[in-house]
Amino acid sequence: MKKQRKIILVLMLVVVTALTGCKGKSDSGFSIGTWNENVFENTWLDMKFEIQDDWNIATDEEIAEVIGAGAETMSELKGNSSEAMKAAAELKTVYGFMAADAENMINAQLVYENLALSIGGTKYTEEEYLDTLEDSLLQVESIGYEVVDRTTEELAGKTFHCLKLSGYDGGMYQEYYTYKMDKYMVAVIISYTPDKEDIRDEFVNSIATLA
C-alpha cells in the first residue's frame, strides 16, 4: 500500500495537464529554466527553486514517459535557444521540472501552460484558472478531492493564487500555486502527506528571486 501511494503522489498530477500538438508563436523571453546542481533557475521568471540533496530530479526521459512526449522534445526545451523556443511553442503544456522526496512522501512540479493555444485562454485570470481546475479535480472520484483553502501567497516577489486540496480521506494534501506571465500560466504543484508539512514549508520558503 505504501509503495502504491508513493507512485500515486509522483504521477497523479499529470491527469490535470496534458501535452497537445497545437502550434503557436514563441515568446522571445520565455524559458522553462535549467538545473544548477540542486537549484532550478529560470531567468524569464526571475525565480529559483532549491531542493534538498536527498530529493530525486526526474530526467528528460522520465518526464517524457510520464507525459507521453518524446525524450528528444524534452531535451529541445532546455535553455533559451531558438530551437528551445520553437519546441516550447508547439506544446500547450510544458514541464519545467518534476522532483520528489520519495522517503518523505512529497513531490513538486513546475508547469507552464500556453494559454494562447486555448480559445479565449489568454483572458483567464489566476482565479478563473483555479476555478476551472477546481471543478475538474472535484470530479476525480478515485482521489476524493476536497477543497481546503483558496489564498494568495508571495513567492519570489510575485503574488501567486493558491488552491489547496486534500485527497484520500485527508491522507494527502495537494497545492496549486498559479501566476500569469505573458501568455503563460505558471503553476507550482506540491503534493505531500499531512505529517510532512514542515518539509513542504522548507521547499516553499526556498523559492526566491535569482538576485
C-alpha positions as CSV (number, residue, x, y, z in Angstrom):
1,M,0.0,0.0,0.0
2,K,2.8,2.4,0.9
3,K,4.5,1.7,-2.5
4,Q,1.3,2.3,-4.3
5,R,0.8,5.7,-2.5
6,K,4.3,6.8,-3.5
7,I,3.5,6.0,-7.2
8,I,0.3,7.9,-6.9
9,L,1.9,11.0,-5.4
10,V,4.5,11.2,-8.1
11,L,2.2,10.5,-11.1
12,M,-1.3,11.7,-10.2
13,L,-0.7,15.3,-11.3
14,V,-0.4,14.6,-14.9
15,V,-4.2,13.8,-15.1
16,V,-4.8,17.6,-14.9
17,T,-2.5,18.7,-17.6
18,A,-1.7,17.1,-21.0
19,L,0.5,17.8,-23.9
20,T,-1.0,18.7,-27.3
21,G,0.3,19.0,-30.8
22,C,-1.1,22.5,-31.3
23,K,1.1,25.1,-32.9
24,G,1.8,28.6,-31.8
25,K,4.1,31.6,-31.8
26,S,7.1,31.6,-29.4
27,D,7.9,34.3,-26.9
28,S,11.5,35.6,-27.2
29,G,11.9,35.8,-23.4
30,F,10.2,32.5,-22.4
31,S,12.4,29.8,-20.9
32,I,11.5,26.7,-18.9
33,G,14.7,27.0,-16.9
34,T,17.6,24.7,-16.0
35,W,19.1,22.9,-13.0
36,N,22.3,24.0,-11.5
37,E,23.0,21.1,-9.2
38,N,20.1,21.1,-6.7
39,V,18.9,24.6,-7.6
40,F,16.4,25.2,-10.5
41,E,16.8,28.6,-12.1
42,N,14.6,30.5,-14.6
43,T,15.7,33.9,-15.8
44,W,12.3,34.6,-17.5
45,L,10.5,34.2,-14.2
46,D,13.5,35.7,-12.2
47,M,12.9,32.8,-9.8
48,K,14.8,29.8,-8.4
49,F,13.8,26.7,-6.5
50,E,16.1,24.8,-4.2
51,I,15.7,21.2,-3.1
52,Q,17.5,19.1,-0.6
53,D,20.2,16.7,-1.6
54,D,18.0,13.7,-0.9
55,W,15.3,14.7,-3.4
56,N,15.3,13.0,-6.8
57,I,15.0,15.0,-10.0
58,A,13.2,13.5,-12.9
59,T,15.3,13.1,-16.1
60,D,14.0,14.3,-19.5
61,E,13.3,10.6,-20.3
62,E,11.3,10.1,-17.2
63,I,9.2,13.2,-17.7
64,A,8.7,12.2,-21.3
65,E,7.5,8.8,-20.3
66,V,5.0,10.2,-17.8
67,I,3.5,12.8,-20.1
68,G,3.7,10.9,-23.3
69,A,6.2,13.2,-25.2
70,G,9.4,12.2,-26.9
71,A,12.6,12.5,-24.9
72,E,14.1,14.4,-27.8
73,T,11.4,17.0,-27.4
74,M,12.1,17.4,-23.7
75,S,15.8,17.9,-24.4
76,E,15.0,20.6,-27.1
77,L,13.1,22.6,-24.5
78,K,16.2,23.3,-22.4
79,G,17.8,26.8,-22.4
80,N,17.0,29.9,-24.4
81,S,18.0,29.0,-27.9
82,S,15.7,29.4,-30.9
83,E,15.3,25.6,-31.0
84,A,14.0,25.7,-27.4
85,M,11.6,28.5,-28.2
86,K,10.2,26.6,-31.2
87,A,9.8,23.4,-29.3
88,A,8.0,25.2,-26.4
89,A,5.7,27.0,-28.8
90,E,4.4,23.6,-30.2
91,L,3.2,22.4,-26.8
92,K,0.2,23.5,-24.8
93,T,1.8,22.4,-21.6
94,V,5.5,22.3,-20.8
95,Y,7.0,20.8,-17.6
96,G,9.9,22.8,-16.1
97,F,10.7,20.0,-13.6
98,M,9.4,17.1,-11.5
99,A,11.2,16.4,-8.2
100,A,10.3,14.2,-5.3
101,D,11.5,13.0,-1.9
102,A,10.0,9.5,-2.0
103,E,11.1,8.7,1.5
104,N,9.2,11.6,3.0
105,M,6.2,11.3,0.5
106,I,6.4,14.8,-1.0
107,N,6.9,16.0,-4.6
108,A,6.9,19.2,-6.5
109,Q,6.4,20.1,-10.1
110,L,6.7,23.3,-12.2
111,V,4.3,23.5,-15.2
112,Y,3.8,26.2,-17.9
113,E,0.5,26.3,-19.8
114,N,0.4,28.2,-23.1
115,L,-2.9,30.0,-22.8
116,A,-2.7,31.2,-26.4
117,L,-3.4,27.6,-27.5
118,S,-6.8,27.6,-25.9
119,I,-9.7,29.6,-27.3
120,G,-10.0,32.7,-25.1
121,G,-7.3,31.3,-22.8
122,T,-5.2,34.5,-22.6
123,K,-8.2,36.2,-20.9
124,Y,-8.0,33.9,-18.0
125,T,-7.0,35.4,-14.6
126,E,-5.3,33.2,-12.0
127,E,-8.6,33.0,-10.1
128,E,-10.6,31.9,-13.1
129,Y,-7.9,29.4,-14.0
130,L,-8.1,27.9,-10.5
131,D,-11.9,27.8,-10.7
132,T,-11.7,25.6,-13.8
133,L,-9.0,23.5,-12.2
134,E,-11.0,23.1,-9.0
135,D,-14.1,22.0,-10.9
136,S,-12.1,19.3,-12.8
137,L,-10.3,18.0,-9.7
138,L,-13.5,17.6,-7.7
139,Q,-14.8,15.2,-10.4
140,V,-11.9,12.8,-9.9
141,E,-13.8,10.3,-7.7
142,S,-10.8,7.9,-7.2
143,I,-9.0,10.5,-5.2
144,G,-11.9,12.2,-3.5
145,Y,-10.7,15.8,-3.6
146,E,-12.0,18.3,-1.1
147,V,-11.1,22.0,-1.1
148,V,-9.2,23.1,2.0
149,D,-8.5,26.7,1.1
150,R,-8.1,29.4,-1.6
151,T,-5.4,32.0,-0.8
152,T,-2.7,34.2,-2.2
153,E,1.0,33.8,-1.3
154,E,4.1,35.9,-2.2
155,L,6.7,33.8,-3.9
156,A,9.9,35.4,-5.1
157,G,8.2,38.8,-5.2
158,K,5.2,37.6,-7.2
159,T,1.6,37.2,-5.9
160,F,0.6,33.6,-6.6
161,H,-3.0,32.4,-6.3
162,C,-3.2,29.1,-4.4
163,L,-5.7,26.3,-4.3
164,K,-5.2,23.7,-1.5
165,L,-7.0,20.4,-1.6
166,S,-7.0,17.2,0.4
167,G,-7.4,13.7,-1.0
168,Y,-7.7,10.1,0.0
169,D,-9.8,11.0,3.1
170,G,-7.3,13.5,4.3
171,G,-4.2,11.3,3.7
172,M,-2.7,13.7,1.2
173,Y,-2.6,17.4,0.5
174,Q,-2.1,19.0,-2.9
175,E,-1.4,22.7,-3.6
176,Y,-1.5,24.6,-6.9
177,Y,0.2,27.9,-7.0
178,T,-0.6,29.9,-10.1
179,Y,0.8,33.1,-11.6
180,K,0.1,34.5,-15.1
181,M,3.0,35.8,-17.0
182,D,2.8,36.9,-20.6
183,K,0.7,34.3,-22.4
184,Y,1.6,31.5,-19.9
185,M,0.0,30.3,-16.7
186,V,2.8,29.2,-14.4
187,A,1.9,26.5,-11.9
188,V,3.9,25.2,-9.0
189,I,2.2,22.0,-7.8
190,I,3.1,20.4,-4.5
191,S,1.8,17.1,-3.1
192,Y,2.6,15.8,0.4
193,T,1.2,13.9,3.4
194,P,-0.1,15.9,6.4
195,D,2.8,14.9,8.6
196,K,5.3,16.3,6.2
197,E,4.1,19.9,6.2
198,D,7.4,21.1,7.6
199,I,9.2,19.8,4.5
200,R,6.6,21.5,2.4
201,D,7.3,24.7,4.2
202,E,11.0,24.3,3.7
203,F,10.6,23.9,-0.1
204,V,8.2,26.9,-0.4
205,N,10.5,29.1,1.7
206,S,13.4,28.2,-0.6
207,I,11.7,29.8,-3.6
208,A,13.4,33.1,-4.3
209,T,14.5,35.6,-6.9
210,L,17.7,35.0,-8.8
211,A,19.3,38.1,-7.2
